Structures are given as structure tokens and as C-alpha cells.
Amino acid sequence: MPIATTVPAGPVDDLLAALLLGIIEGLTEFLPVSSTGHLLIAQHWLGERSDLFNIVIQAGAIVAITLVFRQRLWALATGLRDPVNRDYLMKIAAAFAVTAAVGLPVRLMGWELPDTVSPVAWALILGGVWMLFAERIAERRGDSAHVTWTVAVLVGLAQVVAGVFPGTSRSAAAIFMAMLAGTGKRSAATEFVFLVGIPTMFAASGYALLEHFLESGTGGEAWGEMGLAFAAATATGFVAVRWLLGYIRQHRYTPFAIYRIVLGVALLLWLPAGV
């Protein structure tokens, strides 16, 4: 991540910085607030990290959500004789397939905005406005928990859009696309998007990891700091997802939308434009 940084003063500071970055990644990866935007701010003061470090802490967040949904995943995997389970799994597979089929060529062609202040800040602001609009429209259309094939396809496409525009938030883009497309119940849309996110993020992180090893190898990495950040991302990601799943049963996403808008404006005002 090309961020202007200050150099930490020593090993203790390095460990603390790694811990804080892991916590930030875990807290923001699945909340609809954009982990990219928060890491942009954090690495401005805590020091720029390697691509491998960023891949590893994201992997910690993936482990966290897998642990949260372990019982649901087991029930789906062992309930293939149930047509409802089979249908749900096929829709998860369809959303993943759409993301892979569209997202891989997009990545290979380099269609992605830089994760610098201006595009990330505007993605946060516009995404916040989109969330306010989408939730209001979805509420007027009912509270259906059913996931249709249209929802599955659009969730897959929304994940690609989030990959092209850093700061959009994969979870926000996909959840609100699902709600607008017919799965109006927040908890149902969120669960489907999170379950789709497990294979999607494992595949994306694995691909990024392979790219990194082929181009740069593993020389010069601080494995202790990376391990600490991974553990922190896993622990905080688990807590964040569990909390969010409980929160949305009774509350709207509006506070997250407002927070995104405020954060985006703050980024535009306070950080150097070239960062």
C-alpha cells in the first residue's frame, strides 16, 4: 500500500504497530466501513507494511469469519440431501463463480484505482450515501429472507466492484446489493454475503500470496510481527462479526453509513492529497 509513513523507533514500537494494524484489520474487514480506508489512515502513522503483511492479516480475518460460521458451514456441508441446503450452497457457489469469472480478468488487466486518499475517501462518502439510499428502498420492498439467483449473481458482481474501487467495502457493496435485489431482511442478506466472502477471500488472498511469492519471495519479513498481527486480526475479527450479527437483528446500518461519510470527509481534509 503506497502510503507516506514514519519509521517506527524500535522493536517494541514495531510489535505495537503490528498489533494495532491487526486489530484494525479484524475490526473493519467485515463491518461495512472499509478496511482499506482505516488501514490507509493507520499506516500513515504506524508505518507502511509489505504486501505480504497485508495479505496475512486479511487471512486472519478470513479465519475469524470461518470460525464464526463453523456450525452453519458444517450444517450446509452435511445436509446436502436437503434441497433447501443444496439450493443455498449452489447460490453461494454461483456468487463466487461470478466474482471469479469477472474479477480475475479485471485484476489481470489492472483495472483498479490506487488506494490513495482521494479515491478511497470518495468511495467511503459515496458508499455511505448509497447505504442510506439502499436501506430505505429495501425496507419498502419487504423483509424477505429468501436468496434468489438474481441476488446471488448481483452479490458476485458487487464484490468485483468493491475490488476495483478501494474504500467501497466488499461487505457493504454486496450486502446492500442483496437487499435491493430482494433479500430485504438485513440478517439474511448479511449472512449470505459473509458466507460467499469465505471462499472469495480465501481465493483472493491465495492468489495475492502466490503473486507475491513469485515476484518477491519472503526475504526481509518480520515473521514475529506478522504472526502477532495475524492473531490480532483473527481475534478481533471474530468479535466484530459476532457483534454485527447480533446488532443488525434489531438495528439499521445507518450509523455505519454516517460514519463512512464523516471518515471520508476527514480523509479529504486532513491527509495530504498525494498520500
Secondary structure by P-SEA (a helix, b strand, c coil): cccbbbbbccaaaaaaaaaaaaaaaaacccccccaaaaaaaaaaccccccaaaaaaaaaaaaaaaaaaaaaaaaaaaaacccaaaaaaaaaaaaaaaaaaaaaaaaaaaccccccccaaaaaaaaaaaaaaaaaaaaaaaacccccccaaaaaaaaaaaaaaaacccccaaaaaaaaaaaaccccaaaaaaaaaaaaaaaaaaaaaaaaaaaaacccccccaaaaaaaaaaaaaaaaaaaaaaaaaaaccccaaaaaaaaaaaaaaaaccccccc
